[in-house]
Amino acid sequence: MVEENILVGPRRSKLEVKIDIMQAIADGSGRPTHIMYRSNLSWAVMRSVMKVLEQQGLVVSREVEGRRNYVLTEKGTRVLQTYHSVKSQLESLTVVAV
């Protein structure tokens, strides 16, 4: 169920936040600050979700030229593709009146 606040719009679920982060990484935003801005999250929330994604084996962090960079794992890529596939299938279903 999506909670809605008139002033700020619908809230994202934890799943949607994770997907937004993974999509940002897949789109080429591997640096933490870039991921935070692309996902529209605070630093603290982004870091805590990123730790969970790492523990789940969906993303890995690497040091590139002295800076932290995140990339999707093969498992993370599959999860993201499956999510988009299911979402598009559900959105394309038409409601049939009985």
Contacts in CASP RR format, 6 or more apart in sequence:
PFRMAT RR
TARGET T0000
AUTHOR 0000-0000-0000
METHOD contacts of the structure
MODEL  1
MVEENILVGPRRSKLEVKIDIMQAIADGSGRPTHIMYRSNLSWAVMRSVM
KVLEQQGLVVSREVEGRRNYVLTEKGTRVLQTYHSVKSQLESLTVVAV
2 10 0 8 1.000
2 11 0 8 1.000
2 13 0 8 1.000
3 10 0 8 1.000
3 11 0 8 1.000
4 10 0 8 1.000
4 11 0 8 1.000
5 11 0 8 1.000
12 20 0 8 1.000
14 49 0 8 1.000
17 39 0 8 1.000
17 41 0 8 1.000
17 45 0 8 1.000
17 49 0 8 1.000
18 49 0 8 1.000
18 52 0 8 1.000
18 53 0 8 1.000
18 58 0 8 1.000
19 80 0 8 1.000
19 83 0 8 1.000
20 38 0 8 1.000
20 39 0 8 1.000
20 40 0 8 1.000
20 41 0 8 1.000
21 35 0 8 1.000
21 39 0 8 1.000
21 41 0 8 1.000
21 46 0 8 1.000
21 49 0 8 1.000
21 50 0 8 1.000
21 53 0 8 1.000
21 59 0 8 1.000
22 53 0 8 1.000
22 58 0 8 1.000
22 59 0 8 1.000
22 72 0 8 1.000
22 76 0 8 1.000
22 79 0 8 1.000
22 80 0 8 1.000
23 80 0 8 1.000
24 30 0 8 1.000
24 34 0 8 1.000
24 35 0 8 1.000
24 38 0 8 1.000
24 39 0 8 1.000
25 35 0 8 1.000
25 59 0 8 1.000
25 70 0 8 1.000
25 71 0 8 1.000
25 72 0 8 1.000
26 72 0 8 1.000
26 77 0 8 1.000
26 80 0 8 1.000
27 38 0 8 1.000
29 35 0 8 1.000
29 37 0 8 1.000
29 38 0 8 1.000
30 69 0 8 1.000
30 70 0 8 1.000
30 71 0 8 1.000
31 67 0 8 1.000
31 68 0 8 1.000
31 69 0 8 1.000
31 70 0 8 1.000
32 46 0 8 1.000
32 47 0 8 1.000
32 50 0 8 1.000
32 68 0 8 1.000
32 70 0 8 1.000
35 46 0 8 1.000
35 50 0 8 1.000
35 70 0 8 1.000
36 42 0 8 1.000
36 43 0 8 1.000
36 46 0 8 1.000
39 46 0 8 1.000
41 49 0 8 1.000
50 59 0 8 1.000
50 61 0 8 1.000
50 70 0 8 1.000
53 59 0 8 1.000
54 60 0 8 1.000
54 61 0 8 1.000
57 73 0 8 1.000
57 75 0 8 1.000
57 76 0 8 1.000
58 72 0 8 1.000
58 73 0 8 1.000
58 75 0 8 1.000
58 76 0 8 1.000
58 79 0 8 1.000
59 70 0 8 1.000
59 71 0 8 1.000
59 72 0 8 1.000
59 73 0 8 1.000
59 76 0 8 1.000
60 70 0 8 1.000
60 71 0 8 1.000
60 73 0 8 1.000
61 68 0 8 1.000
61 69 0 8 1.000
61 70 0 8 1.000
62 68 0 8 1.000
62 69 0 8 1.000
62 70 0 8 1.000
62 71 0 8 1.000
63 69 0 8 1.000
72 80 0 8 1.000
END
